[in-house]
Amino acid sequence: MNEEYDVIVLGTGLTECILSGIMSVNGKKVLHMDRNPYYGGESASITPLEDLYKRFKIPGSPPASMGRGRDWNVDLIPKFLMANGQLVKMLLYTEVTRYMDFKVTEGSFVYKGGRIYKVPSTEAEALASSLMGLFEKRRFRKFLVYVANFDEKDPRTFEGVDPKKTTMRDVYKKFDLGQDVIDFTGHALALYRTDDYLDQPCCETINRIKLYSESLARYGKSPYLYPLYGLGELPQGFARLSAIYGGTYMLNKPIEEIIVQNGKVIGVKSEGEIARCKQLICDPSYVKDRVQKVGQVIRVICILSHPIKNTNDANSCQIIIPQNQVNRKSDIYVCMISSAHNVAAQGKYIAIASTTVETKEPEKEIRPALELLEPIEQKFVSISDLFVPKDLGTESQIFISRAYDATTHFETTCDDIKDIYKRMTGSEFDFEEMKRKKNDIYGED
């Protein structure tokens, strides 16, 4: 370990593993360590079920009705992958898809007036949806056609809208869309957590809705994918990638000190040895003095013996409860998966509800989601702090990832990865670059 590395990475969360994979592909000498004996850090999948009970300090062992403990892989942080999103691109470009299999999530639903409805995202679904009245459907259909044809490089598709200036609120007005439609468009299609986006230029929102529609078009049932055996497979896939390119991995390594000289990181001390480095990537738990708390997320893992009501008995789905529907500032999310994804015993379902904490009583805030899941066999409640780095790391060369937010997709995580990459290398993250590097090493296929 007493060696010089280009980059040392601490923690094996998804952000850290993807960055160590990319840095290794880029020819950097990488050392990757984690104080835990398992991969995944905050975003691990826990198996067997007994370990989940221990982790949440639930007395006794799981009842026999839960089946075999080793049939369970329970994600601590639930997220789905957008079929056309950035993480899938990273998986395809780096060929990490070789190591894992995915299934399409069966449906995406939105909450309105105490009930859940399937999210309409194609013209045919919009016309059949009971979420809207007849005239509203026609207006929404027109809006979807506009979004599908919209191309920010072609002013002929703008129809009087300036993508860099016109706010999304004004675009909704242009199509005369009502509040309920605005709610599910902004939160279930564009996947915003709050309503701040309404007064921003519309280009980003239109592109987000396009991403949703294009992701949906790939597989038909919903725009979301989920890996068999749980999300813990993702960091491990990128860890393998890093190892193929010469990266060194060490689990169960206590980190004694991050050594900084003249304000700049020069190495990491573990078990009396020092590994030297030029740059360091880590999650917030390794550098508590360099991060600040900006909020909290509550997540409730629920084990069920039945699919969720009104979802056509889907074996996996997402439900979004827009903040307006429950008088909140941020949305509540539910991710549900089951034995179909090899993450639970036969006939069992795992539903995880999450939201950004807004009051002193987070469990009360998340109740609207839990009511949709009744009866619940066992609950595991966690409240995590949301940490962000205090500085960009340009001086210290210590680059800290952001804590995982309440959203049920990986787009925000990918934005963080691209942002750290840019700060470390000085250049924009380019998917094509990852592809070319591989050919350089192996020659053309």
Number of C-alpha atoms within 10 A of each C-alpha: 13 12 11 17 20 16 24 25 25 29 24 31 24 29 27 25 26 26 20 30 26 23 22 24 25 15 14 18 20 26 27 25 22 23 19 15 11 15 26 26 22 18 22 24 24 23 18 16 22 17 16 22 18 12 11 12 10 14 8 9 13 17 9 8 10 20 16 16 19 15 18 27 26 26 23 22 23 28 27 22 23 25 24 20 20 20 20 17 15 21 18 14 17 22 15 20 17 10 14 14 13 15 14 23 26 21 21 26 22 23 25 18 9 11 12 19 17 21 23 22 24 16 17 10 14 21 19 12 17 13 21 16 10 14 11 18 21 16 15 26 20 14 18 21 12 16 19 18 13 20 16 15 8 9 13 11 15 16 9 11 17 15 21 12 12 16 19 23 16 15 20 19 11 13 16 14 19 14 11 15 16 20 22 23 24 22 21 26 25 20 21 21 24 17 18 9 17 18 13 17 19 23 19 15 23 24 17 19 21 21 21 23 23 18 21 20 16 14 15 16 14 25 27 30 23 20 21 18 24 23 25 25 20 25 24 22 23 28 26 17 23 27 19 13 20 17 24 18 16 15 16 12 15 13 16 15 15 18 16 14 9 8 10 16 20 22 24 22 17 17 10 10 12 19 18 23 22 16 22 27 24 23 25 23 17 19 15 12 10 16 20 15 14 10 14 19 20 22 26 23 25 21 23 22 18 19 22 21 13 13 19 11 12 19 22 27 24 28 26 28 29 29 18 16 15 17 9 15 16 21 26 28 26 27 24 29 26 25 20 17 21 16 26 28 22 16 15 22 24 28 26 29 29 28 26 27 23 15 9 8 9 17 16 10 20 21 13 16 22 21 11 18 21 14 14 17 13 15 17 17 14 15 16 16 18 19 23 19 21 12 14 15 20 13 12 18 21 27 23 29 23 20 25 25 24 24 26 27 20 21 18 15 20 18 13 18 19 19 16 23 19 14 15 19 10 10 11 12 16 12 14 11 13 17 16 15 16 18 11 9 11 8 9 8 5
